[in-house]
Amino acid sequence: MGYFVKSFENDFVLKTLKNKTKIDFQSLDKILESGLLKPNTLSFGKKKRLACSYLHKNYLKTYRSQGVIFKTVQKPDQVYPFDLVVLTNINNLVVHYYRIQNKLHEYYGHELLPGFEQFMFETPESMIKKIKSPENAFNLVNKFRKNKGLKPIEKTKYKLFEYNEVIFNKTVKITPVGIFGYTALSRELAKKYSLPHYRNVKEFYNKMV
């Protein structure tokens, strides 16, 4: 099916929400030792799920600048051609995670707009076949938001369209193929688990294709 990415915060520990508090959930060490990625994302009224990204020549950016690249035989439950936040009723969208990391319960407490399902796909391949590029998605979403009475998304927030969002509702068995990131910790983790290290996913993709 191709390669997927799960990005991490600087400490390489996934977070989740417990009531209104962000807490540690699953470290990369635990993931690589068990081969399991567990659902950790709680947002927009949906049940806890695992949000990743699918690598493609049109999608070589990531939500955060470090993480794990992996393969899996499990099929995703949903695929969106951008960050799901662009389909919510938030008018003041935030691109940089550090600006919301201490108030996730507020930012993720918003609702998805009625009709958001038109941007939901069963596979990455069907998504790319229908919506071929981030620019295409950007224009379609702004038309959608305008019809809902919301202001269009500024071009300065285009980053939200440069990676897709692949959703798994259950724990995913993974085969890790690499670690990416610019930090010393990312290189140390790659060495510890005998995995290739890449500065970013574009470097990985260009070597694999």
Secondary structure, 3 states (H helix, E strand, C coil): CCCEEEECCCCCEEEEEECCEEEEEEEHHHHHHHCEECCCECCCCCCCEEEEEECECCECCCCCCCEEEEECCCCCCEEECCCHHHHECCCCCCCCHHHCCCCHHHHCCCCECCCHHHHCECCHHHHHHHCCCHHHHHHHHHHHHHHCCCCCCCHHHHHHHCCCEEEECCCEECEEEEEECCCHHHHHHHHHCCCCEECCHHHHHHHHC
